[in-house]
């Protein structure tokens, strides 16, 4: 068990890779403390989360790239594993289009803190996965931006070439 979170900066400004405060496993299974406001604040994470969401998907489903200009999200994998991509989508940023990727899994708990103006996408690598996120605003699809998963300006590496996509994620133009 641990009593403090470990926070590491990624290649993108304000995108953080986090090891949760408590990760415990024994013969019965495991336990992960996904969020503790006091511990996260003591680590400099001041976000006030108002909504939790989860999505379930099967192998090779790719969701995203989606985001908005105001929401901070804390991403976790509750079951299975997925390849997570975070893209700087702030067109005023000198890092516009740069991306960071990491594989999150329930067997090796880590989280990613994603600030506003960054897009998220994830590709399920296990038979099934549960993608969990806390967010600082209430979900409003009409305020979101969407980029194609294979947007040529971003040059994102994906471990497969033919993912399963929703109509929104398969769109031809932005």
VEXLUMVO-731633 format. One record per residue (C-alpha): residue number from 1; x negated, y negated, z negated; residue in three letters. Coordinates in Angstrom, 1 decimal, padded with zeros to 4 digits. Each point is the difference from the previous one (the first is absolute). Layout:
<atoms>
+-----+--------+--------+--------+------+
| pos |     xx |     yy |     zz | code |
+-----+--------+--------+--------+------+
| NUM |      X |      Y |      Z |  ala |
...
+-----+--------+--------+--------+------+
</atoms>
This chain:
<atoms>
+-----+--------+--------+--------+------+
| pos |     xx |     yy |     zz | code |
+-----+--------+--------+--------+------+
|   1 |  000.0 |  000.0 |  000.0 |  unk |
|   2 | -001.0 | -003.6 |  000.6 |  unk |
|   3 |  001.2 | -003.2 | -001.6 |  unk |
|   4 | -001.1 | -002.5 |  002.7 |  unk |
|   5 |  000.5 | -000.2 |  003.7 |  unk |
|   6 | -002.9 | -000.1 |  002.4 |  unk |
|   7 |  000.3 | -002.7 |  002.7 |  unk |
|   8 | -002.1 | -000.2 |  003.1 |  unk |
|   9 |  000.1 | -002.7 |  002.7 |  unk |
|  10 |  000.4 |  001.4 |  003.6 |  unk |
|  11 | -001.3 | -001.5 |  003.3 |  unk |
|  12 |  003.2 | -002.2 |  000.1 |  unk |
|  13 |  000.4 | -003.0 | -002.3 |  unk |
|  14 |  002.3 |  000.7 | -003.0 |  unk |
|  15 |  000.7 |  003.6 |  001.1 |  unk |
|  16 | -001.0 |  002.1 | -003.0 |  unk |
|  17 | -000.6 |  003.7 | -000.4 |  unk |
|  18 |  001.1 |  001.0 | -003.5 |  unk |
|  19 | -000.5 |  003.1 | -002.2 |  unk |
|  20 |  003.0 |  000.1 | -002.4 |  unk |
|  21 | -000.5 | -000.3 | -003.7 |  unk |
|  22 |  001.0 |  003.5 | -001.0 |  unk |
|  23 | -000.5 |  003.1 |  002.2 |  unk |
|  24 |  000.3 |  003.3 | -001.8 |  unk |
|  25 |  000.1 |  003.6 |  001.3 |  unk |
|  26 |  000.2 |  003.4 | -001.7 |  unk |
|  27 |  001.4 |  003.5 |  000.6 |  unk |
|  28 |  003.6 | -001.4 |  000.0 |  unk |
|  29 | -000.5 | -002.6 |  002.6 |  unk |
|  30 | -000.9 | -003.7 |  000.0 |  unk |
|  31 |  000.9 | -003.4 | -001.4 |  unk |
|  32 | -000.7 | -003.4 |  001.5 |  unk |
|  33 |  000.8 | -003.4 | -001.6 |  unk |
|  34 |  000.9 | -001.9 |  003.2 |  unk |
|  35 |  000.3 | -003.4 | -001.6 |  unk |
|  36 | -000.5 | -001.7 | -003.3 |  unk |
|  37 |  000.5 | -003.8 |  000.1 |  unk |
|  38 | -002.4 | -000.8 | -002.9 |  unk |
|  39 | -002.8 |  002.1 |  001.4 |  unk |
|  40 |  000.4 | -001.3 |  003.6 |  unk |
|  41 |  000.1 | -003.6 | -001.2 |  unk |
|  42 | -003.1 |  000.6 | -002.1 |  unk |
|  43 | -001.6 |  001.2 |  003.3 |  unk |
|  44 |  001.0 | -003.3 |  001.7 |  unk |
|  45 |  003.1 |  001.3 |  001.8 |  unk |
|  46 |  002.6 | -002.6 | -000.7 |  unk |
|  47 |  002.7 |  001.2 |  002.4 |  unk |
|  48 |  003.6 |  000.1 | -001.4 |  unk |
|  49 |  001.7 |  003.0 |  001.5 |  unk |
|  50 |  003.8 | -000.1 |  000.4 |  unk |
|  51 |  000.8 |  003.1 |  002.2 |  unk |
|  52 | -001.3 |  003.6 |  000.4 |  unk |
|  53 |  000.6 |  001.9 |  003.2 |  unk |
|  54 | -001.0 |  003.5 |  001.3 |  unk |
|  55 |  000.1 |  001.6 |  003.4 |  unk |
|  56 | -000.3 |  003.7 |  000.8 |  unk |
|  57 | -001.4 |  001.2 |  003.3 |  unk |
|  58 | -001.3 |  003.1 |  001.6 |  unk |
|  59 | -003.3 |  000.8 |  001.7 |  unk |
|  60 | -001.1 | -002.4 |  002.7 |  unk |
|  61 |  002.7 | -002.6 | -000.6 |  unk |
|  62 | -001.5 | -003.5 |  000.3 |  unk |
|  63 |  001.8 | -003.0 | -001.6 |  unk |
|  64 | -001.0 | -003.5 |  000.7 |  unk |
|  65 | -001.8 | -002.5 |  000.6 |  unk |
|  66 |  002.4 | -002.1 | -002.1 |  unk |
|  67 | -000.3 | -002.9 | -002.4 |  unk |
|  68 |  001.1 | -003.5 | -000.9 |  unk |
|  69 | -001.4 | -003.3 | -001.1 |  unk |
|  70 |  000.9 |  000.1 | -003.7 |  unk |
|  71 | -000.1 |  003.5 | -001.5 |  unk |
|  72 | -002.8 |  001.7 | -001.9 |  unk |
|  73 |  000.3 |  003.8 |  000.0 |  unk |
|  74 | -001.6 |  002.7 | -002.2 |  unk |
|  75 | -000.2 |  003.2 |  002.0 |  unk |
|  76 | -000.3 |  003.6 | -001.5 |  unk |
|  77 |  000.4 |  003.5 |  001.4 |  unk |
|  78 |  002.3 |  002.0 | -002.3 |  unk |
|  79 | -000.1 |  003.3 |  002.0 |  unk |
|  80 | -002.2 |  001.3 |  002.8 |  unk |
|  81 | -002.4 | -002.3 |  001.9 |  unk |
|  82 |  000.1 | -002.8 |  002.5 |  unk |
|  83 | -002.5 | -002.1 |  001.9 |  unk |
|  84 |  000.7 | -003.6 | -000.9 |  unk |
|  85 | -000.9 | -003.0 |  002.2 |  unk |
|  86 |  000.1 | -003.6 | -001.2 |  unk |
|  87 | -000.4 | -002.8 |  002.6 |  unk |
|  88 | -000.6 | -003.7 | -000.5 |  unk |
|  89 |  003.0 | -001.4 |  002.0 |  unk |
|  90 | -000.5 | -003.7 | -001.0 |  unk |
|  91 | -000.6 | -001.6 |  003.3 |  unk |
|  92 | -001.6 | -003.0 | -001.7 |  unk |
|  93 | -002.6 |  002.3 | -001.7 |  unk |
|  94 | -003.5 |  000.5 |  001.5 |  unk |
|  95 |  000.5 |  003.7 | -000.8 |  unk |
|  96 |  003.2 |  000.3 |  002.0 |  unk |
|  97 |  000.3 |  003.5 |  001.5 |  unk |
|  98 | -002.7 |  001.5 | -002.3 |  unk |
|  99 |  001.2 |  003.2 | -001.8 |  unk |
| 100 | -000.8 |  002.3 | -002.9 |  unk |
| 101 |  000.9 |  003.6 | -000.3 |  unk |
| 102 |  000.0 |  002.6 | -002.7 |  unk |
| 103 |  001.6 |  003.4 | -000.6 |  unk |
| 104 |  002.2 |  000.0 | -003.0 |  unk |
| 105 |  001.1 |  003.3 | -001.6 |  unk |
| 106 |  001.9 |  001.2 | -003.0 |  unk |
| 107 | -003.0 |  002.3 | -000.9 |  unk |
| 108 | -002.4 | -003.0 | -000.3 |  unk |
| 109 |  002.0 | -002.9 | -001.2 |  unk |
| 110 | -001.0 | -003.4 |  001.2 |  unk |
| 111 |  002.1 | -003.1 |  001.0 |  unk |
| 112 | -000.4 | -002.9 |  002.4 |  unk |
| 113 |  001.1 | -003.5 | -000.9 |  unk |
| 114 |  001.0 | -001.8 |  003.2 |  unk |
| 115 |  000.6 | -003.8 |  000.0 |  unk |
| 116 |  002.4 | -002.0 |  002.2 |  unk |
| 117 | -000.7 | -000.4 |  003.7 |  unk |
| 118 | -001.4 |  003.5 |  000.2 |  unk |
| 119 |  001.6 |  002.8 |  002.0 |  unk |
| 120 |  000.3 |  003.6 | -001.3 |  unk |
| 121 |  000.2 |  003.2 |  001.9 |  unk |
| 122 | -000.4 |  003.6 | -001.1 |  unk |
| 123 | -000.3 |  003.4 |  001.7 |  unk |
| 124 |  001.0 |  003.1 | -001.9 |  unk |
| 125 | -002.8 |  002.6 |  000.0 |  unk |
| 126 |  001.5 |  002.7 | -002.2 |  unk |
| 127 |  003.2 |  002.0 |  000.7 |  unk |
| 128 |  001.9 | -002.7 | -001.8 |  unk |
| 129 | -000.8 | -003.1 | -002.0 |  unk |
| 130 |  001.6 | -002.6 | -002.3 |  unk |
| 131 | -001.1 | -003.6 |  000.6 |  unk |
| 132 |  000.7 | -002.2 | -003.1 |  unk |
| 133 | -000.3 | -003.7 | -000.2 |  unk |
| 134 |  000.7 | -002.7 | -002.6 |  unk |
| 135 |  000.7 | -003.4 |  001.5 |  unk |
| 136 |  000.2 | -003.6 | -001.2 |  unk |
| 137 |  003.1 | -000.9 |  002.0 |  unk |
| 138 |  003.2 |  001.6 |  000.9 |  unk |
| 139 |  000.0 |  001.8 |  003.3 |  unk |
| 140 |  001.3 | -002.1 |  002.9 |  unk |
| 141 | -000.6 |  001.7 |  003.4 |  unk |
| 142 |  000.9 | -003.2 |  001.9 |  unk |
| 143 | -003.1 | -001.8 | -001.4 |  unk |
| 144 | -002.4 |  002.7 |  001.0 |  unk |
| 145 | -002.5 |  000.1 |  002.9 |  unk |
| 146 | -000.8 |  003.2 |  001.9 |  unk |
| 147 | -002.9 |  000.9 |  002.1 |  unk |
| 148 | -000.4 |  003.1 |  002.1 |  unk |
| 149 | -002.0 |  002.7 | -001.8 |  unk |
| 150 | -002.4 |  000.0 |  002.9 |  unk |
| 151 | -000.3 | -003.7 |  000.5 |  unk |
| 152 | -003.0 | -000.4 |  002.3 |  unk |
| 153 | -001.2 | -003.2 | -001.7 |  unk |
| 154 | -000.5 |  001.9 | -003.2 |  unk |
| 155 | -001.8 |  003.1 |  001.3 |  unk |
| 156 |  001.2 |  002.1 | -003.0 |  unk |
| 157 | -001.4 |  003.5 | -000.2 |  unk |
| 158 |  002.8 |  002.6 | -000.5 |  unk |
| 159 | -000.8 |  003.7 | -000.6 |  unk |
| 160 |  002.7 |  001.1 |  002.5 |  unk |
| 161 |  001.0 | -001.3 |  003.4 |  unk |
| 162 |  003.7 |  000.8 |  000.2 |  unk |
| 163 |  001.8 | -000.8 | -003.3 |  unk |
| 164 |  003.7 |  000.3 | -000.7 |  unk |
| 165 |  001.4 | -003.6 |  000.1 |  unk |
| 166 |  003.3 | -001.8 | -000.7 |  unk |
| 167 |  001.4 | -002.1 |  002.8 |  unk |
| 168 | -001.2 | -003.1 | -001.9 |  unk |
| 169 | -003.6 |  001.3 | -000.3 |  unk |
| 170 |  000.0 |  001.2 |  003.7 |  unk |
| 171 |  001.0 | -003.5 |  001.3 |  unk |
| 172 | -001.7 | -001.1 |  003.2 |  unk |
| 173 | -000.5 | -003.7 | -000.9 |  unk |
| 174 | -000.4 | -002.0 | -003.2 |  unk |
+-----+--------+--------+--------+------+
</atoms>
